[in-house]
Amino acid sequence: MTIKKEAAFHEAAHAVTAYYSKFHSIVLGIDLGDYGAGETFVSLSKSKCIENGKPPTAETAKDKEVSKELAVILCSGYVGELIAAETDPSLKPSRSSAGPDYQLAVQNLKAAGLRHKYDFHHDNARTFLESKWDVVNKLAEHLFSVKKESAENIIKFIENA
């Protein structure tokens, strides 16, 4: 199976956005070979929720602020591909690869009683990623070279980038 560089940017964007988020954390490593494109696992962070005044319960996932943040994290993968392609014309972003991310974003927004159009969150993902692009780019290059990385090493990489 060929691993595409776009997958590295996609997963790096999710990871960086989750790392800097107020309520979510990276919980498992990234393996660019999983499902043919890779996958990043994020979850509500008990410590981040407490630090930001939210109870660390399952119900917090339906909180409007928390739900909007997760939508940005979920949209950031494809947005990362788009930004990378703006400077490297050999990259071909695939909206279909982000289908599960957008489906989960819509489901999560609906559960929180929010409009389930993700365009606003897509734009917020772009603004955030552009501000952290150096970190995303370095992490993507690293992930593409190693193909698989633990959550602990991803966090260390982001902190030292």
Salt bridges, closest charged atoms under 4 A:
GLU59 OE2 - LYS62 NZ 3.88
ASP63 OD2 - LYS54 NZ 3.07
GLU65 OE2 - LYS22 NZ 2.77
GLU65 OE1 - LYS54 NZ 3.29
GLU69 OE1 - HIS24 ND1 2.53
GLU81 OE2 - HIS10 ND1 2.63
GLU86 OE2 - ARG126 NH2 2.73
ASP101 OD2 - HIS10 NE2 2.91
ASP101 OD2 - HIS14 NE2 3.03
GLU130 OE2 - ARG126 NH1 2.86
ASP134 OD2 - LYS138 NZ 3.10
GLU141 OE2 - LYS5 NZ 3.11
GLU149 OE1 - HIS142 NE2 2.59
